Structures are given as C-alpha cells and as structure tokens.
Amino acid sequence: MTQQATTPQASAPKGRKITMANAFGFGIGDFYGGGFGQIATYLPVFWVTFAGLAVDQATSIMGIATIVSAFAALIVGSLSDNFYKYRIGRRFGRRRFFLIAGIPVLLVTAIVWVPGLPVWLYFIGYALWIIANQLIMTPYSTLPTEMTTDFNGRTKLSTVRMFISGVTTAVIPLIMTAALTGLGEQHSYAYQISMVGLILAFCIALFVCYKSTWELTPEEAGFDVRKIEEEAKQPFDFGKWLKGIGDVFVDYFSTLRIKSFRKHVLIYLLGQTFMDVFGQTWLFFVIYDWNKTAAFGSLLLSFALVGEPLKPAFGWLFTKLGPRKMYSLNFAGGIIGLLGLLGLWQAQGSLAEGAWTALAFVVTVWWLIFRAMVWFIPWNVFPFIPDVDEIVTGKNRTGVFSGFKAFTRKLTSGLATTFIGIYLASTGFIKPAKDAAGVMQYPDQPVAAQNGIAFVCIGWVIIGLLIAWGIALTFKLDKKTDGILLAEIERLKNGGKKADVDPNTKKVVEQLTGVKYEKCWPQAAE
C-alpha cells in the first residue's frame, strides 16, 4: 500500500475504534523496545571475549555513549512535539516519521558485532544504538494518546504493547541460548548471526508499526499550517531559537521543584540503574563465579517470562497496598533473591550438581519475578505525578516529566556502566584468549576478580535497592492522597478560593508538593 493510500487514515477521528489488529500493529513496535535492553547483556562479553577490549574499555564505551545519548532524550521529545512545523513532518507525521527514520540507524549499529574494529568505531556504533532508541521510542510512546481518546482503546494498545515487550525479554535469551549452544559460544559468529538477525527483525517490526498506526493531523494537533509556512519565509532568528532551547531546559529542570517527583525519580533511577548493572554483569557472574556457560546464564534469563502472567496480580496488589507498601514488598523480595544467587556461588561443591542446578532455576525465577516489579511499580506511580505538579503550576506537564525521567535514566545508567569497568579492571580481571587451536577460552579469574564480579552484580544491586527502599518508606503519594489533590484541583478550576481550602487538604498538598499552599495554583489576587 502506498503512503498516499494511508494518508486518510492519519486524518481519522480521534475516536476511531481500536481493533486487535491495530493493537498488534502498534504493539509490535515494542518488540524492539523490549529487546533493546537485552543487547547490553551480551555485548560486554562479546567485546571482551572476541573484540580484544579490556573490561573497562568495553563498559566505558557503553557508559560514555549512554551519557551522550541522555541529551537526545530532551531534544527528541521537544522535536517530536513540534515536528509539524517542518514540511517533512507534515508529509510523514510528527511521531511516525521517527519510526522509519530510526531503521537505517539501527542497521548501521550492526558494526558493534564485528571483531577487530578500532575502539572509536565501537563507540560510534553503540552511541548510535542508544540514540536510535531515543529517536524511536520517545515518539512511539505518544501514539496511543494520538490514535484514540477512548479509554478502552488506549488500554488495549498499552496492554498488547506491554505483553509483546515482556515476551521479548524472555524470547531473546532463548534465541541466544539456542545460538550459543548450537554454534558454540567460543565462536564470535554465534553472537553475530543471532544479534544481526535480531536487528533485522527489529527493523521489520518498526516498519509494520509505522504502516499500522496513525496520529493527529497538524490541524487536530493545533498547528496553523498556513501561519507556519508564512513564518518559514522569514529570516532565521538565532536569538529567538536560542531562547526557545533555553526555555525547554528550564522547563525540564523545574520538575525537581516537586517533592513527590524528586522521591519518585530517585526510587526509579536507583531501581532501573541497578537493574542495568545486574544485566551487564550477569553473564560475567555466571561464567567466572558460577563456572557455568553463557548459554546457561541466558537460559535462566528466559524465565523472565514467568513475570508476564503475574502482572495482573501486581496491579491488584498495587491498588490494595499502595506504592509505599508495594515498594517494601518488592525490595525485600528482590534482596532475598539476590542473596540466594550469592548463596549458590558459595554452595558450589557442597551440593550435588543436580540439586544445585534445580536451586539455580528456583532462585533465579524468584529474583526475576521481583525484578519485574522493579519496572512495574514506578510506571504505575508515574501517572499520579503530573497531578502533584498541576496543583502547583496549574498545567498538565506529563511530557516534560517523562522527558526528564528519560534524560536522567540514561545519565545514571551511563555513569554506572562506566564505573563497572573501572572497578572490575582494578580487581585484576583477565581477558579471555585463544588457545593453540584458535578456540577462545575463558580463563580462571583470580579470587579478587571473582569477588569483584560478585560485589558488582549482587552487592551493588542490593545496596541500590536498600537506598531506594529507605526513600520509598517516606513516599506519601497514593490513591487516597491523589484523590484529595484531584478534588482540590477541580474545586480551584471551578472558581474556588484558595483561602477556603480544607486544612487537611492543605496539609496533603504541602506534603506532596514540598511547596507552601499559598504559592500553589496560580490565581489572581483574591
């Protein structure tokens, strides 16, 4: 079908009915989103084993590239919102354009799976991989809002998306288990064939998503095309452009004024960043501490699929317990699972091999269930955050909060990844090398390196979860307090006077915002 034939769909009413075919077409885009993070599990091992990089070089490339890409999160969000100002956006869409624009970028990133390249080329390839994620996923996440205003329709889109994303996190480790077992993990092509194949599959999924979705027209999105075209004929005003950029950054960092958001983003960053740490060091821990194969470690990760059917139960618990108690359950269970993984390392040799392996599966499944909660809970808390901001500013700034979270997420992940390599290198980590027959062999690591790997993969994560738990115990935002906020916002919108505020409502507002009630809700002098 040609692009001209699909144009009328883009102009469809916002109330257009969402079918399962539409939901699948949209959701398949998150086959890439869910698979994106899996790459970081295998790439450090590939670089250290086959590309000749030291462990600190490999993680520094990933870390610094991720920090650089953090700024792309701020730029892409604003660019996508305003892309109808440009002719190319009006031709291909302000959101969907980025889905197809990201495809050639993804294809170029396949160079990171080629051994023997210069370090700078690996850096460029991985930086493009991270930037492509921002380029694609930031606009992609806005599509449900644009495709329909129907609550059930949006729920259908998001549900199918999360299901596909969740399944992907289990399917990719299974694919890698088969590839490493069948082709031999001592050979670089075992990684290359499977990963390049996955990149091609990501590109196909994004194209299907592009063809299956639609968005608001410029007119529906509030853009005056005639005025835009007239302004385009005017000389470029650099000062006005620079002021616009400055305003964007001021808007983003103003989110930190909100007390509940500061706590939320700290909990979110600690959880997500240390999940990155675990993912990037897991195979090192399996290979060098457990003395098992990368294929075995990959197989264990595939049991993340167990968390998918439990998500309705997570949602039920979230509504019953509220964020604070749910976080406590999550972090306590996660720490127990991590201690179990550590205990399995210490139990080697004292248990029969069959019993040890069975325990490895049980403990890993336990850990993966609670790891899934680490992602699940913050995204269920986030929809309440803009309400806290609205009582202060009188505006709904959901996009600003989402963009700032993405920015800080990449920033902290990049810093953590960089420090992983620096620390492991300091412990005397030995790079793998080929034997006389040219087959890559994993060397026995010194005790200091083994301890260092365990400390990062398990210890760092436990410390991160403990800090997040401490913050979560002071988190006041929940369904009840959000209801009080919403009622107050509605009262003020309807002309209610701030002087007439209920004392309990005033207390809740100040607890959640960290701002004196008198300074909330911009209002003319009474």
C-alpha positions as CSV (number, residue, x, y, z in Angstrom):
1,M,0.0,0.0,0.0
2,T,1.4,3.4,-0.9
3,Q,1.9,6.3,1.5
4,Q,-0.8,8.3,-0.3
5,A,-3.3,5.5,0.3
6,T,-2.6,5.6,4.1
7,T,-2.9,9.4,4.4
8,P,-6.7,9.4,5.0
9,Q,-6.1,7.1,8.0
10,A,-3.9,9.7,9.6
11,S,-6.8,12.1,9.4
12,A,-9.2,9.7,11.1
13,P,-11.2,10.9,14.0
14,K,-9.6,10.5,17.4
15,G,-12.5,8.3,18.4
16,R,-11.7,5.6,15.8
17,K,-12.3,2.2,17.1
18,I,-9.1,0.2,18.0
19,T,-9.2,-3.3,16.8
20,M,-6.9,-6.1,17.9
21,A,-5.1,-5.8,14.5
22,N,-4.5,-2.1,15.3
23,A,-3.3,-3.0,18.8
24,F,-0.9,-5.7,17.5
25,G,0.4,-3.4,14.8
26,F,1.2,-0.8,17.4
27,G,2.4,-3.2,20.0
28,I,4.9,-5.0,17.6
29,G,6.9,-1.8,17.8
30,D,7.9,-2.7,21.3
31,F,9.4,-5.9,20.1
32,Y,12.3,-3.5,19.5
33,G,11.7,-1.6,22.7
34,G,11.7,-4.8,24.8
35,G,14.6,-6.2,23.0
36,F,16.8,-3.1,23.1
37,G,18.0,-3.6,26.7
38,Q,18.8,-7.3,26.1
39,I,21.7,-6.3,23.8
40,A,23.6,-4.9,26.8
41,T,23.6,-8.3,28.4
42,Y,25.6,-9.9,25.6
43,L,27.7,-7.0,24.2
44,P,30.2,-6.6,27.0
45,V,31.0,-10.3,27.0
46,F,31.3,-10.3,23.2
47,W,33.7,-7.2,23.2
48,V,35.9,-8.6,26.0
49,T,36.0,-12.1,24.5
50,F,36.2,-11.5,20.8
51,A,37.0,-7.8,20.1
52,G,40.1,-7.6,22.2
53,L,38.8,-4.9,24.5
54,A,39.6,-4.7,28.2
55,V,36.6,-4.9,30.5
56,D,37.0,-1.2,31.5
57,Q,37.2,-0.2,27.8
58,A,34.0,-2.2,27.0
59,T,32.0,-0.7,29.8
60,S,33.4,2.8,29.3
61,I,32.3,2.8,25.7
62,M,28.8,1.8,26.7
63,G,28.7,4.2,29.7
64,I,30.0,7.3,27.9
65,A,27.8,6.7,24.9
66,T,24.8,6.4,27.1
67,I,25.6,9.7,28.9
68,V,25.9,11.4,25.5
69,S,22.6,9.9,24.4
70,A,20.9,11.3,27.5
71,F,20.7,14.7,25.9
72,A,18.9,13.1,22.9
73,A,16.0,12.3,25.2
74,L,15.4,16.0,25.9
75,I,15.9,17.0,22.2
76,V,13.8,14.3,20.6
77,G,10.8,14.9,22.9
78,S,10.6,18.6,22.1
79,L,11.4,18.0,18.4
80,S,8.7,15.4,18.0
81,D,6.1,17.7,19.6
82,N,6.9,20.5,17.1
83,F,7.8,18.4,14.0
84,Y,4.7,19.6,12.2
85,K,6.5,22.9,11.8
86,Y,8.6,21.3,9.1
87,R,7.4,20.1,5.8
88,I,8.9,16.6,6.2
89,G,6.8,16.2,9.4
90,R,3.6,17.2,7.7
91,R,4.5,14.7,5.0
92,F,5.3,11.6,7.1
93,G,3.9,12.5,10.5
94,R,5.5,14.2,13.6
95,R,5.6,10.9,15.5
96,R,5.6,8.0,12.9
97,F,8.4,9.7,10.9
98,F,10.9,8.8,13.6
99,L,9.9,5.1,13.4
100,I,11.1,4.8,9.9
101,A,14.0,7.3,10.3
102,G,15.4,5.0,13.0
103,I,15.5,1.9,10.8
104,P,18.7,2.9,8.8
105,V,20.4,4.0,12.0
106,L,19.7,0.5,13.6
107,L,21.2,-1.2,10.5
108,V,24.4,0.8,10.9
109,T,24.7,-0.2,14.5
110,A,25.4,-3.8,13.5
111,I,29.1,-2.8,13.3
112,V,29.3,-3.3,17.1
113,W,29.2,-7.0,16.4
114,V,32.2,-7.0,14.1
115,P,35.5,-8.1,15.9
116,G,38.8,-6.2,15.4
117,L,37.5,-2.7,14.8
118,P,39.0,0.4,16.3
119,V,37.7,1.4,19.8
120,W,36.3,4.7,18.4
121,L,34.2,2.9,15.8
122,Y,32.7,0.7,18.6
123,F,31.9,3.9,20.5
124,I,30.2,5.5,17.5
125,G,28.2,2.3,16.8
126,Y,27.0,2.0,20.3
127,A,26.2,5.7,20.6
128,L,24.0,5.4,17.5
129,W,22.3,2.3,19.1
130,I,21.4,4.3,22.2
131,I,20.4,7.5,20.3
132,A,18.2,5.4,17.9
133,N,16.4,4.2,21.0
134,Q,15.5,7.7,22.0
135,L,14.7,8.6,18.4
136,I,12.3,5.8,18.1
137,M,10.8,5.1,21.5
138,T,10.0,8.7,22.7
139,P,7.6,9.4,19.8
140,Y,6.4,5.8,19.7
141,S,5.2,6.1,23.3
142,T,2.9,9.0,22.4
143,L,1.0,7.2,19.7
144,P,-1.8,5.8,22.0
145,T,-2.8,9.3,23.0
146,E,-3.0,10.4,19.4
147,M,-4.7,7.3,17.9
148,T,-7.8,7.5,20.2
149,T,-9.3,9.2,23.1
150,D,-11.2,6.1,24.1
151,F,-10.1,4.7,27.5
152,N,-10.6,1.1,26.4
153,G,-8.9,1.6,23.2
154,R,-5.8,3.1,24.8
155,T,-5.8,0.3,27.4
156,K,-5.9,-2.3,24.6
157,L,-3.0,-0.6,22.8
158,S,-0.9,-0.4,26.0
159,T,-1.8,-3.9,27.1
160,V,-0.7,-5.5,23.9
161,R,2.4,-3.4,23.8
162,M,3.5,-4.5,27.3
163,F,2.7,-8.1,26.6
164,I,4.9,-8.1,23.4
165,S,7.6,-6.2,25.3
166,G,7.5,-8.6,28.2
167,V,7.6,-11.7,26.0
168,T,10.5,-10.3,24.1
169,T,12.6,-10.1,27.2
170,A,12.2,-13.9,27.5
171,V,12.3,-14.8,23.9
172,I,15.7,-13.2,23.1
173,P,17.5,-15.0,25.9
174,L,16.0,-18.3,24.5
175,I,17.2,-17.4,21.0
176,M,20.7,-16.6,22.4
177,T,20.7,-19.9,24.4
178,A,20.0,-21.8,21.2
179,A,22.6,-19.9,19.2
180,L,25.3,-20.2,21.8
181,T,24.6,-23.9,22.4
182,G,24.2,-24.8,18.7
183,L,27.0,-22.7,17.2
184,G,29.4,-22.8,20.2
185,E,29.9,-19.8,22.4
186,Q,33.7,-20.0,21.8
187,H,33.0,-18.6,18.3
188,S,32.2,-15.0,17.5
189,Y,29.7,-15.9,14.8
190,A,27.4,-17.4,17.4
191,Y,26.8,-13.9,18.7
192,Q,27.0,-12.2,15.3
193,I,24.4,-14.3,13.4
194,S,21.8,-14.1,16.2
195,M,22.3,-10.4,17.0
196,V,22.3,-9.1,13.4
197,G,19.3,-11.3,12.8
198,L,17.5,-9.6,15.7
199,I,18.4,-6.1,14.5
200,L,16.8,-7.0,11.1
201,A,13.7,-8.3,13.0
202,F,13.6,-5.0,14.9
203,C,13.6,-3.1,11.7
204,I,10.8,-5.2,10.2
205,A,8.7,-4.7,13.4
206,L,9.2,-0.9,13.3
207,F,8.1,-0.8,9.6
208,V,5.0,-2.8,10.4
209,C,4.2,-0.5,13.3
210,Y,4.6,2.6,11.0
211,K,2.2,1.1,8.5
212,S,-0.3,0.1,11.2
213,T,-0.7,3.3,13.2
214,W,-1.9,6.8,12.7
215,E,-1.7,10.1,14.5
216,L,-3.3,13.6,14.8
217,T,-3.2,15.8,11.7
218,P,-1.4,19.1,12.1
219,E,-4.9,20.8,12.4
220,E,-6.1,18.4,15.0
221,A,-2.8,18.9,16.9
222,G,-3.4,22.7,17.0
223,F,-0.9,23.7,14.2
224,D,-1.8,26.5,11.8
225,V,-0.1,25.2,8.7
226,R,-0.7,28.5,6.8
227,K,0.9,30.5,9.5
228,I,3.8,28.1,9.8
229,E,4.5,28.3,6.1
230,E,4.4,32.1,6.3
231,E,6.9,32.2,9.2
232,A,9.2,29.8,7.3
233,K,9.7,32.6,4.7
234,Q,11.0,34.9,7.4
235,P,14.8,35.2,8.1
236,F,16.1,32.9,10.8
237,D,16.2,34.5,14.2
238,F,19.1,32.9,16.1
239,G,18.3,34.7,19.4
240,K,14.7,33.5,19.3
241,W,15.8,30.0,18.6
242,L,18.4,30.0,21.4
243,K,15.8,31.4,23.9
244,G,13.5,28.5,22.9
245,I,16.2,26.0,23.6
246,G,16.9,27.6,27.0
247,D,13.2,27.6,27.9
248,V,13.0,23.8,27.1
249,F,15.8,23.1,29.6
250,V,14.4,25.4,32.3
251,D,11.0,23.6,31.9
252,Y,12.6,20.2,32.3
253,F,14.6,21.0,35.4
254,S,11.7,22.8,37.0
255,T,10.2,19.4,37.6
256,L,12.6,18.9,40.6
257,R,10.7,21.6,42.5
258,I,8.0,18.9,43.2
259,K,8.9,16.9,46.3
260,S,7.0,13.7,45.3
261,F,8.7,13.7,41.9
262,R,12.1,14.1,43.5
263,K,11.4,11.0,45.6
264,H,9.8,9.1,42.7
265,V,12.6,9.8,40.3
266,L,15.2,8.7,42.9
267,I,13.4,5.4,43.5
268,Y,13.0,4.9,39.8
269,L,16.6,5.7,38.9
270,L,18.1,3.5,41.7
271,G,15.9,0.6,40.6
272,Q,16.4,0.9,36.9
273,T,20.1,1.8,37.0
274,F,21.0,-1.2,39.2
275,M,18.9,-3.4,37.0
276,D,21.2,-2.3,34.2
277,V,24.2,-3.1,36.5
278,F,22.8,-6.6,37.0
279,G,22.1,-7.2,33.4
280,Q,25.6,-6.1,32.2
281,T,27.4,-8.2,34.7
282,W,25.1,-11.3,34.9
283,L,27.0,-13.3,32.3
284,F,30.3,-12.5,33.8
285,F,29.0,-13.7,37.2
286,V,27.7,-17.0,35.6
287,I,30.8,-17.7,33.6
288,Y,33.5,-16.7,36.1
289,D,31.9,-17.2,39.6
290,W,29.4,-20.0,38.9
291,N,31.8,-21.6,36.3
292,K,28.8,-22.2,34.0
293,T,28.3,-21.3,30.3
294,A,26.9,-18.2,28.8
295,A,24.2,-20.4,27.3
296,F,23.2,-21.5,30.8
297,G,23.0,-17.9,32.0
298,S,21.0,-16.9,29.0
299,L,18.6,-19.8,29.6
300,L,18.0,-18.7,33.2
301,L,17.2,-15.1,32.0
302,S,14.5,-16.5,29.6
303,F,12.4,-17.4,32.7
304,A,11.6,-13.7,32.9
305,L,8.5,-14.8,31.0
306,V,7.1,-16.0,34.3
307,G,6.6,-12.4,35.3
308,E,4.1,-11.7,32.5
309,P,1.1,-13.6,33.7
310,L,1.7,-12.2,37.2
311,K,1.3,-8.6,36.1
312,P,-2.5,-8.5,36.7
313,A,-1.6,-9.7,40.3
314,F,0.9,-6.9,40.6
315,G,-1.8,-4.5,39.6
316,W,-4.2,-5.9,42.1
317,L,-1.6,-5.7,44.9
318,F,-0.7,-2.1,43.8
319,T,-4.3,-1.0,44.3
320,K,-4.6,-2.8,47.6
321,L,-1.3,-1.9,49.2
322,G,-0.4,1.4,47.6
323,P,3.0,2.4,46.4
324,R,4.8,2.6,49.8
325,K,3.9,-1.0,50.9
326,M,4.3,-2.3,47.4
327,Y,7.8,-1.0,47.2
328,S,8.6,-2.6,50.5
329,L,7.4,-6.0,49.2
330,N,9.3,-5.5,46.0
331,F,12.7,-4.6,47.5
332,A,12.5,-7.1,50.3
333,G,11.7,-9.9,47.8
334,G,14.4,-8.8,45.4
335,I,17.1,-8.6,48.1
336,I,16.2,-12.2,49.2
337,G,16.5,-13.4,45.6
338,L,19.9,-11.7,45.2
339,L,21.2,-13.2,48.4
340,G,20.0,-16.6,47.1
341,L,22.1,-16.1,43.9
342,L,25.1,-15.2,46.0
343,G,24.5,-18.2,48.3
344,L,24.5,-20.5,45.2
345,W,28.0,-19.3,44.4
346,Q,29.1,-20.2,48.0
347,A,27.3,-23.5,47.9
348,Q,29.2,-24.8,44.9
349,G,30.9,-28.1,45.7
350,S,28.8,-28.7,48.8
351,L,25.7,-29.7,46.9
352,A,25.1,-32.4,44.3
353,E,25.2,-30.9,40.8
354,G,21.5,-31.8,40.1
355,A,20.3,-30.2,43.3
356,W,22.4,-27.1,42.7
357,T,21.0,-26.7,39.2
358,A,17.5,-27.1,40.4
359,L,18.1,-24.4,43.1
360,A,19.6,-22.1,40.5
361,F,16.4,-22.2,38.5
362,V,14.2,-21.7,41.6
363,V,16.2,-18.8,42.9
364,T,16.5,-17.1,39.5
365,V,12.8,-17.3,38.9
366,W,12.1,-15.8,42.3
367,W,14.6,-13.0,41.6
368,L,13.1,-12.4,38.1
369,I,9.6,-12.0,39.5
370,F,10.7,-9.3,41.8
371,R,12.9,-7.8,39.1
372,A,9.8,-7.4,37.0
373,M,8.2,-5.4,39.9
374,V,11.1,-3.0,39.9
375,W,10.0,-1.9,36.4
376,F,6.2,-2.3,37.0
377,I,5.7,-0.2,40.1
378,P,7.3,3.1,39.1
379,W,5.4,3.2,35.8
380,N,2.1,2.7,37.8
381,V,3.1,5.5,40.2
382,F,4.1,7.9,37.4
383,P,0.5,8.8,36.2
384,F,-0.1,10.4,39.6
385,I,2.9,12.7,39.4
386,P,1.5,15.3,37.0
387,D,-1.4,15.8,39.3
388,V,1.0,16.9,42.0
389,D,2.6,19.3,39.6
390,E,-0.7,20.6,38.4
391,I,-1.8,21.8,41.8
392,V,1.4,23.9,41.8
393,T,1.6,25.2,38.2
394,G,-2.0,24.9,37.0
395,K,-0.7,23.0,34.0
396,N,-0.6,19.4,32.9
397,R,3.1,18.8,32.0
398,T,3.2,15.0,31.6
399,G,5.5,15.2,28.6
400,V,8.0,17.3,30.5
401,F,8.2,14.9,33.4
402,S,8.5,11.9,31.0
403,G,11.3,13.6,29.1
404,F,13.3,14.5,32.2
405,K,12.9,10.9,33.5
406,A,14.3,9.6,30.2
407,F,17.2,12.0,30.4
408,T,18.2,11.2,34.0
409,R,17.7,7.4,33.3
410,K,20.3,7.5,30.6
411,L,22.7,9.7,32.5
412,T,22.8,7.5,35.6
413,S,22.9,4.3,33.6
414,G,25.9,5.6,31.6
415,L,27.8,6.6,34.8
416,A,27.1,3.2,36.4
417,T,28.2,1.3,33.4
418,T,31.5,3.3,33.2
419,F,32.3,2.6,36.9
420,I,31.6,-1.1,36.4
421,G,34.5,-1.5,34.1
422,I,36.8,0.7,36.1
423,Y,36.1,-1.3,39.2
424,L,36.4,-4.7,37.6
425,A,39.7,-3.7,35.9
426,S,41.1,-2.8,39.3
427,T,40.4,-6.3,40.7
428,G,42.8,-7.9,38.2
429,F,40.2,-9.2,35.7
430,I,41.9,-11.3,33.0
431,K,40.7,-11.1,29.4
432,P,39.8,-14.3,27.5
433,A,42.3,-15.6,25.0
434,K,42.5,-18.2,22.2
435,D,44.2,-21.5,22.8
436,A,46.7,-23.2,20.4
437,A,43.9,-24.4,18.3
438,G,42.5,-20.9,17.9
439,V,39.4,-21.6,20.1
440,M,38.5,-18.8,22.6
441,Q,38.9,-19.9,26.2
442,Y,37.5,-18.3,29.4
443,P,40.5,-18.0,31.9
444,D,40.2,-18.8,35.6
445,Q,40.0,-15.4,37.3
446,P,41.9,-14.5,40.4
447,V,39.9,-14.5,43.7
448,A,39.9,-10.7,43.8
449,A,38.3,-10.6,40.3
450,Q,35.7,-13.2,41.2
451,N,34.8,-11.3,44.4
452,G,34.7,-8.1,42.4
453,I,32.3,-9.5,39.9
454,A,30.0,-10.8,42.7
455,F,30.2,-7.5,44.5
456,V,29.1,-5.6,41.4
457,C,26.4,-8.0,40.1
458,I,24.9,-8.7,43.6
459,G,26.3,-6.3,46.1
460,W,25.9,-3.1,44.2
461,V,22.3,-4.0,43.4
462,I,21.4,-4.8,47.0
463,I,22.9,-1.5,48.1
464,G,20.9,0.3,45.5
465,L,17.6,-1.4,46.4
466,L,18.2,-0.7,50.1
467,I,18.6,3.0,49.4
468,A,15.5,3.1,47.2
469,W,13.6,1.2,50.0
470,G,14.6,3.9,52.5
471,I,13.3,6.6,50.2
472,A,10.1,4.7,49.4
473,L,9.2,4.5,53.2
474,T,8.7,8.3,53.1
475,F,6.7,8.3,49.9
476,K,3.3,9.8,50.6
477,L,1.6,9.8,47.2
478,D,-1.0,7.1,46.8
479,K,-4.6,6.7,45.5
480,K,-6.1,8.4,48.5
481,T,-3.9,11.5,48.6
482,D,-4.1,11.8,44.8
483,G,-7.9,11.8,45.1
484,I,-7.6,14.7,47.6
485,L,-5.4,16.6,45.1
486,L,-7.7,16.0,42.2
487,A,-10.7,17.2,44.2
488,E,-8.8,20.4,45.1
489,I,-7.7,20.9,41.5
490,E,-11.4,20.6,40.4
491,R,-12.5,23.0,43.1
492,L,-10.0,25.6,42.0
493,K,-10.8,25.1,38.4
494,N,-14.4,25.8,39.1
495,G,-13.5,29.2,40.7
496,G,-13.0,28.1,44.3
497,K,-10.9,30.4,46.5
498,K,-7.6,29.2,47.9
499,A,-8.5,30.9,51.2
500,D,-11.3,28.4,51.6
501,V,-9.1,25.3,51.5
502,D,-9.8,22.5,53.9
503,P,-7.0,22.2,56.5
504,N,-6.4,18.5,55.8
505,T,-6.3,19.2,52.0
506,K,-3.8,22.0,52.6
507,K,-1.6,19.6,54.6
508,V,-1.7,16.9,51.9
509,V,-0.9,19.4,49.2
510,E,2.2,20.7,51.1
511,Q,3.3,17.2,52.0
512,L,3.2,16.0,48.3
513,T,4.5,19.1,46.6
514,G,7.0,20.5,49.1
515,V,5.6,23.9,48.3
516,K,3.6,26.2,50.6
517,Y,-0.1,26.0,49.7
518,E,-0.2,29.8,49.3
519,K,2.4,29.5,46.4
520,C,0.4,26.8,44.6
521,W,-2.1,27.2,41.8
522,P,-1.5,30.5,40.0
523,Q,-4.6,32.6,40.7
524,A,-5.5,36.3,40.5
525,A,-5.4,38.2,43.7
526,E,-8.5,37.5,45.8
